């Protein structure tokens, strides 16, 4: 169990300071383990013994830092790709043999994709696409190629040319590409590898059409461009002209493609047998084809075909489907909406939706959309530009506007029974969302019309949907949280009254699974008002008899028959307060095979250690568990090898390679060797309590040059819970107020510590209705603890926060004079006024955010005006004497800009020290590089002046007149 916080914080100051830098390594040695280390890395030097020549890190140095991009691992685990990326300058893709160390360098290479036999890697270049044979290093490049994809089995590579007009594959043609030989992204079309839910914007591949002789003038230009098909065994290319989309089947034996040519001459669906390269015409017509989709077996193909009728906006599509492709018994099916009396009037089969196959090949699922007449604007009578906000609107106009493009692409899920040629409506305006099981045998529909609200907890009625008939059966009323369909489509799981329930969709019976469980699966850490959620569903077992549930620490096996759950991780998680979570190593995995070894991530709640364990049967084995952050794990598809990142505050998250046992990990990348030239720092954990005695933690970043007894200037930065980032590495970057709404010095953590600042990040414990008071309590308690421990100079402490914590920072500054300076960004200032203001980016008002969301107030300003008044930072600004540097983007879509202006005008009226940096063309965070540079410079000057006594520049003492900007 966790040791008392008093044990750690009562250590003598000198001993604490000495232990801070070496505790992690010491602990590993004491346990008989060596810390993860690179074979070619130098042994770490003891802290406080840095060479004198090391220099402090300054903003001019930031552009030397690189990130790592384009990381992939070959299926056999032998080859890895990566590139070092800077803000300016092209990247060089490195293709490295992890066994021999051999490297192929590809200037400006990106989006690498390995063939599944690990013999080839294809990649995008500045001018097209390249192909590298790994064994020989021979390269071939094609100019003007936009899309590339390997066939399964690695026998062929398809390369699709970009368009003339836009540089993307849409319209126009560039002719044949030139291949050059020297010593990706997926193509269009989809495999029917899963049945999508409706109620989401159409995300399927671009293709459509319906038969007939319709030739409207409103049709777009042709979309076909050249497709190059390379036979990788011979090196020969086949050129296919005017191709608009293509897709390999599952086993890589067939290539289907659609033609969209000038004048629609030759438009159709074609099939290439990759063994013989013979071409077969499946369908041809003077229409457009779209939505090319294979089924999972690779023997069935579906596509839409049609044109836009004169005077209308949407294509009137028909469906063409083929079964038995690649055999001598091919079947063709065609569905015409105007020939089916059951097809809804005024609707069309829409290319905006996604086509998918039912597992048995009897149905194709697709989307339908409303046909609309094309309206021509009268230049003599222009339409007014007005939004009518009505109090009875289900969703306010601003939300409708923000969702307009998504709603334009929305389609209602439907199906076509191929043999009967029968159309089946699955979703409609009453039930917009239907999610089908993977095999397409059953669906679950969601109807939330009775519960739509700006602020109430989301809920909906749920229905079992029969895909063959469209019949609906109510299974759950006013459900708040669901856990989804089982992979076999038999069970629908949901959360009700603090328990996990399942509905047996075949029998339409319900069962409370966790009523007899020895533990509760309610998320005890959830600190928002409203219904507490579960910790979550890890997955369903392969044998279909159980699910694996997350608890706070352990994993539990819960049988679907309702019998008692058992602890898969043996209680070690709860005993050691380590959070275990199942980590799938196969991205296509649908179930959890409990007979096979399982990889678990592990995180120590109080130690902040992380790593990986293996669970095999009832045996849980630690593989690697250290004072580091491990992330980005990828397993080779065909080999027992993984790559992953490992970081600490002072160690960049370079990539490492290892077998799954993690016995001898080796570092692969070295992105930032220049860091050794600079002073850096390290972090320690601080334990403290809030006023109610709740145990909390904070991280304290300390310069490596720190001497025991020395009191340093300190910056306090907070945002809900930050200690899980104990071992996060913050690469030097210019200030933007990002990520997660944080105001600097998050972006410049290392730079401030390198220049002699402490940086404290405390966790905040929230209660309902006292959000800003809770921030005041926890932040000041953590700050006092660091002062008591002898690290911080109490006269030289600054406070910083952004967005949510920006409002908290201002609130704190109105209640205490503990801080010498405050930095805040985009802060909610007047909570009662902000309650009815919009998130202009999403169009939502703040009602749900304030009541149930991050605001956590649990009520509204009409029912409890005093709470909103008392928790508002604006309420006591007359008592604020702390100098404030405030930043707000005029185009902020999350916090209304006028909230910041209200704060500025109030403090200005009262004669209080505030400087408002108003960036005209910025939103919630600074995006433009010149503005990031500007704010970085001003923030350094502001903090150095107030915490280190540096002279104040003129912009701080006199301001900047508008005409002298």
PyMOL commands that set and color helices and strands:
alter all, ss='L'
color gray80, all
select helices_A, chain A and resi 5-9+13-20+23-30+59-64+262-264+337-339+397-402+404-408+449-451+572-576+673-677+723-725+749-754+771-788+804-815+831-835+847-851+865-870+877-879+897-909+929-948+954-957+962-964
alter helices_A, ss='H'
color red, helices_A
select strands_A, chain A and resi 67-73+79-85+92-97+103-107+110-114+120-124+128-133+139-143+145-150+156-161+179-182+190-191+225-231+236-248+254-259+268-273+278-284+288-294+301-308+315-323+331-335+347-350+356-357+363-370+412-417+422-425+433-436+443-447+460-465+472-479+481-485+491-496+499-504+509-512+537-540+546-550+555-559+566-567+578-582+598-604+610-616+619-626+629-635+641-647+654-659+666-667+681-689+695-703+712-717+758-762+792-802+821-825+883-889+914-919
alter strands_A, ss='S'
color yellow, strands_A
deselect
rebuild
show_as cartoon
